[in-house]
Amino acid sequence: MAMQDPLTELANRSALLDALRSALEARTAVDGGQLEEGPAILLMDLDAFKSINDSLGHTAGDQVLVTVGERLRTAVRASDVVARLGGDEFAIVMPSASADQAAIVAHRILASLNEPIELPGRSVRCGASIGLSVGNGGQSPEDMLMEADVAMYASKAEGQNKLHRFEPALLLMRRLRSQPGG
């Protein structure tokens, strides 16, 4: 129970960080400190969830979250870990995936979320903004999650149903925005 989200039955933040830590350690052991392929993390925030929750109520919101969780599970490989981090934020750890492979999965997720979600008496659409980070040697799980978060916010800034891959320039832009007068 301590490693699972009670609503969606997906992994929770602790389980996700454990999976990411294990994937980083496994890759480092195999590659002697140099990661050649993954792990990759996709961090996702639903685009229209607040309006669904506010206009249709929390029961409908919960149904949307459960449906999104199911769709995420069907879009990934058996070796990938799907987690709900809280609210309408989800993440997927892909233990061994290149940036291109992770992007393919992200686009599959975006396509699945473009399909309507059926609720009693109505259907709703709930797209997502996704950030992608691929591990480097010496990175911590928290570093990767932060990079995916930065990329996800860049994705949100580009509009709905977008994927953005982390790039170091995003950190510089974030720092500049957070400085006084910036």
Secondary structure, 3 states (H helix, E strand, C coil): CCCECCCCCCECHHHHHHHHHHHHHHHHHHHCCCCCCCCEEEEEEECCHHHHHHHHCHHHHHHHHHHHHHHHHHHCCCCCEEEEEECCEEEEEECCCCHHHHHHHHHHHHHHHHCCEEECCEEECCCEEEEEEECCCCCCHHHHHHHHHHHHHHHHHHCCCEEEECCHHHHHHHHHHHCCCC
